[in-house]
Amino acid sequence: MEDFTKGKIYKIINFTDKQIYVGSTVYSLSERMMCHIFKYKWWKSGRTKQYCSSFVLFENRGFDNCKMVLLEIFSCTNRTELSIREEFHRQKNIERVNKRACYQTRIGARKKHMNIYIEI
């Protein structure tokens, strides 16, 4: 069972440019970084098609040139609260590689859907 009182918002930065990835976890930062690297290696080897936008940082400069930095410790009660806070930090960082919202209200999702429908 995940303990959301241990929520953390983090960013992964690479040392050569300003691109960042913003994420959240209830685990230690080292565990979460290892998870990103493990999933990247699986994706790279073709074992999975599941893609994470943090892979952009690893593809460009290698994961040895990336570092995870704590943005905020955020104690909460569930995944939704943690995702809302992650979205707050994601919106603040314009150099982010993760463009897809990690949390949207129903109204926001509906507006986005309508904009896509109107453009077609």
ZICOR-V319104 format. One record per residue. N is the residue number from 1. RES is the residue in one letter. SS is DSSP state (helix for helix, strand for strand, loop for the rest). PSI is psi in whole degrees, -180 to 180 (* if undefined). Layout:
n;res;ss;psi
N;RES;SS;PSI
N;RES;SS;PSI
This chain:
n;res;ss;psi
1;M;loop;132
2;E;loop;138
3;D;loop;97
4;F;helix;-9
5;T;helix;-13
6;K;helix;26
7;G;loop;144
8;K;strand;141
9;I;strand;132
10;Y;strand;168
11;K;strand;148
12;I;strand;126
13;I;strand;150
14;N;strand;149
15;F;loop;-13
16;T;loop;-21
17;D;loop;-175
18;K;loop;8
19;Q;loop;141
20;I;strand;160
21;Y;strand;131
22;V;strand;133
23;G;strand;-180
24;S;strand;157
25;T;strand;164
26;V;loop;1
27;Y;loop;176
28;S;loop;155
29;L;helix;-37
30;S;helix;-40
31;E;helix;-42
32;R;helix;-40
33;M;helix;-42
34;M;helix;-35
35;C;helix;-44
36;H;helix;-47
37;I;helix;-45
38;F;helix;-47
39;K;helix;-37
40;Y;helix;-46
41;K;helix;-40
42;W;helix;-44
43;W;helix;-45
44;K;helix;-36
45;S;helix;-7
46;G;loop;8
47;R;loop;-20
48;T;loop;153
49;K;loop;-2
50;Q;loop;118
51;Y;loop;141
52;C;loop;139
53;S;loop;-14
54;S;loop;-20
55;F;helix;-26
56;V;helix;-44
57;L;helix;-42
58;F;helix;-38
59;E;helix;-43
60;N;helix;-42
61;R;helix;-1
62;G;loop;148
63;F;helix;-16
64;D;helix;-21
65;N;helix;17
66;C;strand;152
67;K;strand;143
68;M;strand;132
69;V;strand;133
70;L;strand;127
71;L;strand;-40
72;E;strand;140
73;I;strand;125
74;F;loop;98
75;S;loop;127
76;C;loop;-174
77;T;loop;-15
78;N;loop;173
79;R;helix;-37
80;T;helix;-47
81;E;helix;-41
82;L;helix;-40
83;S;helix;-38
84;I;helix;-43
85;R;helix;-39
86;E;helix;-43
87;E;helix;-38
88;F;helix;-49
89;H;helix;-35
90;R;helix;-42
91;Q;helix;-30
92;K;helix;-22
93;N;loop;102
94;I;loop;-18
95;E;loop;17
96;R;strand;149
97;V;loop;-22
98;N;loop;103
99;K;loop;-27
100;R;loop;134
101;A;loop;138
102;C;loop;-15
103;Y;loop;134
104;Q;loop;142
105;T;loop;163
106;R;helix;-39
107;I;helix;-44
108;G;helix;-42
109;A;helix;-40
110;R;helix;-42
111;K;helix;-43
112;K;helix;-44
113;H;helix;-43
114;M;helix;-39
115;N;helix;-41
116;I;helix;-43
117;Y;helix;-41
118;I;helix;-37
119;E;helix;-29
120;I;loop;*
